[in-house]
């Protein structure tokens, strides 16, 4: 969004996004319309999109997915993602190359007052009701894609191990996720007890982003919430199994990954990732960025 505004000042931006991610754009600069498109049977979502964009002549089309729609609509300029950009670098660097830049377009969040208020409305009663003051670690136990989620019971075991660590004495443990993720958070919240905070299904992704700006550490599967935490400036640890951590790892200097197979180009099931491995990675990240350290 920033690059569009820089290159085409005053541009009126229409964004096409899925339902869960659409909230990211509601307060982004220059955005005047968001078209929400969720997957439908027999590629019905593309037909829905076509009906909404085909009647306009666009000055610029930017497609970071490489869909055929970007080539079919009328446009003066096109920037369409393609395999030619895939040279083994992280996605944000590929998107920079797509735009003809020699630098990556670093992730940025545009968190509005509604999101911050929703986060406060969820968090404050729980803090007053028992979780109490203290540093907070957020844990996101679910990823949408099958095979990317560390087993739920290990999240509970991780919380038990962290509670036994002297440096985590007094810390609170916040489970965070979307609607439908509640069953995956049960073991960790049970282990956290009165020090647990439940932010699972309590707001949209932008409210979750607002909550993540308030925590001191984040641990999560390879997921949108992992990238959101990193963009919020929160020290972020991403858990990886059969996905490319060297391409999809959390972006930024305050981030780290732990993988079931740390050898680039090789893969192992995420179930091969032990509690000991994750605990060691959490402790290492916390040592680098103690609670209360600057996000600058």
N, C-alpha and C positions, 0 to 999 in steps of 0.2 A: 504494500500500500504506500509506503514512504517513497519507494523508487518510482512508482507511477506518478505520484504527486510532484516529485522532483523533475521527471522527464516531461510530463504533460501537465503543467500547472493548471489548476482549476478543473481537472478532469472529473466528470460525473461517472462513478464506477459502479457497474453492476457485477455482483459476485454470484457465482454458482457454487453451492456447497451442500453437503449433506445436512440433514437435520441436526445431528449432535454438534457439528462444527460450525453451524451457521451463526451461533451466538458470538463467535470471535469477531465477526465483522459488523455488528450492529452499531458500534461506536468508533469504528476505524475511520480515519480521515478520508474524505472524498467518496465514501460509499453511500449511494442514494437508493440502492435496491439490492436485495438478496433473494435469489431464486433458490428455493430449497428443493433438492432432488435426492430422493432416497432410492436405492435399488428396487426394481420391480421385476416380476417374472417376465421372461422372454424379452429382455432389454427394453421393457416398457418405459424405463426412466429416461432413455435417450429420446424416445418419441415425445415424451412430456417436455423435455428440455427444448427440442426442436420447435415445438409449437410456441414456446415463449420467446425464442430468440430469432427465428427465421424472418420475421416481418420487419426487422430493423436493419439498417445499414450501420455498421460499427466502425468507428475510427480505428480502434485497436482491439485485437483479440489476443489474449494471453492465456495459453492452456498449459498448465503444468502437468497434465496427465497424458497428453498426446492423443486426444480423441478425434474421431473423424468429423465431429460437429464443427470443430475449429476451422476445418478446411472448407466446409460447405456453406457457412454463413457468409454474407457479404461483408467485406472489411477492407480498409485501406492498408493496414499493417497487421501482420500476424507474427506471434512468437509462440511456436508450438513445440512442446517437448518431444524428443525423439531419441532413439537408441544411440545416435551419433554423439550425444552428450555424456554417455555412460563410459567413463574412463577410470572408474575405480575410486572416485572421490565422493565425499559425503553429499547428500542430496542438496543441501543448501548451496554448495559450490556449483552443482550442476544447474540449479535455478539461476544463479548469477551468470553462468555461461549462456544460458538460454536468453537472458536479457542483454547479452553482448558485453558483459562486465568482466573485468579481471579480478573481481573480488566476490566473496559470497554475500548473499543477502541474509544477514543474521536475523533470527526470529525475534519478533517483537509482539507484545501483548497490548491491547487497548482495553483496559478494564474500566468499566463505567461505574457510576454511583449505585446503580441498581444491583450490580453484581456484588459490590462491597457491602451493601446493606443486607443482601441475602446471606452472605457469609457471616456477618455479625449476628444476624437473627438466629442462625443455626448454632454458632459456636458459643456465644455468651451464656445462654442458659445451661449448656453442658459444663462450662467452666465453673459457673456459679453453683452447679448442682453436685459437684464432687470431683471433677478432674483437677480443679484448682490451678494455681499459677505454676509456671515452670516452662522450660524449653519443650518443644514439640517436634516429634518425628512423624511425618506422614507416610503411610504405607498404602500402595495401590496394588491389590492382589489379583487383578484380572486384566487380561488383554483380550480384545475381540477375536483375533485370529487364533484358531485352534493350534495348540502346541507351543504357544508363547507364554502360557500362564504357569508359574511355579506352583506346585501343589499347595492347596489351601492350608493343610495341616502344618506345613513347614513355616508358613507365616506365623502361626501360633507358637511354634517352637522358637522361631527367631525372636518374637517378643519376650518369651520367657528368658531366653539367653541374655537379651539386652537388659531386662529388668535386674538381672543378677550382676551386671557390670557396674562397678562403682561410678564410672563417669556418666552413666545414665540414671543415676539416682535422682528421683524427682521429675524425670521426664514424663511427658504425656505421649500417648500413642494414638494417632488419628488415622482411622480407616477412611479411605476416600475412593469413590468410584461412582459409576452411573447407575441409573435405574436397572434393576435386575441383577446387580452385583452383590446384593446383601448376603446370599449364602456363602460366597467366597470370603467374606469378612468375618464370619462367625468365629472361626478359631482364634484370630488375632484379637478380636474384641473380648472374647472370653478370657484369653491370657492376660490382657491389659487390665481387666477388672475395673476398679473405680478410676484408674488412670487412663481409661479409654475414652476416645471421642469418636462419634459416629458421623461421618460426612458422606455416607454412601447413599446416592440417590436423593440428596437433599437440595440439589440445585442444578442448573445447567453447567456447561463446561466453563463459562466465564465466571460463575460463582465459585466453582472449584479453583479456578485460577486465582481469584481474590483470596480464597482461604490459603492457598499455597504460598502467597506472599507473606503470610503470617507465621509460617513454620520455619524451623531451624535446619531441617534435614528431610530429604525425600528418598524413599526406596520404592521402586516399582518395576513391574514387567515392562518389556518393550511395548509401549502404548502411547496414545495421545497424551495421557496425563503425565507420563515421564517427560515428554517434550515440553509440555506446559510448565512443569516445575522448573525445568532448566531455563526456559525463557523468562520465568519470574525471578531468576537470579538465586533460587534456592539451591544449596548444595544437593546434587542429584546423583543417585546411583541407579543405573539401569541393569536389570537382570535379563540375560540373553541365553537362548537355547539354539533352535535351528534357524536363526535369522542373522543377518550380516551386521554384527556390532560395529564393524569398521565403516559401514555406510549409514547405519540407522541409529548409532549411539546418541545419547543426549548431547546437545550442542552447547559449548561454552566452557570457560576455564574452570568453573566450579562443579565439574561433572566427572563421573567415572563409570566404568562398566565392569561387570563380572559375568563371565560366560562359562557355560558348561564345557565348551572347548575354546580356549583362548588362542588357538592357532588360526590365523587368517586363512580363509578358504576351506576350512574344515568345520564340521558341524557335529553336534551331539544333542540328544534330547535334553530339554530343560530339566527333566527329572534327575539328570546326572549332576545337577548343581546342588551341592550339599549345604546344609545349614551352617557348617563351619566356614565354608568358603564365603557365603554371604555375610556372616557375622564379621569375619576378618575384613571384608571390603567396607562394611559400614563403619567399623572402628577406624579404619584408615582414613576414610573421608571425613569423619567427625574430628579426627586429630588435625586434619588440614584446615578445617573450618569449624572451630568451636562455636557453640551456641552464642548468638549475639554478634558474630563477626559481620563486618560490613558487606553489603551486596554490591558495592561499587566495583 
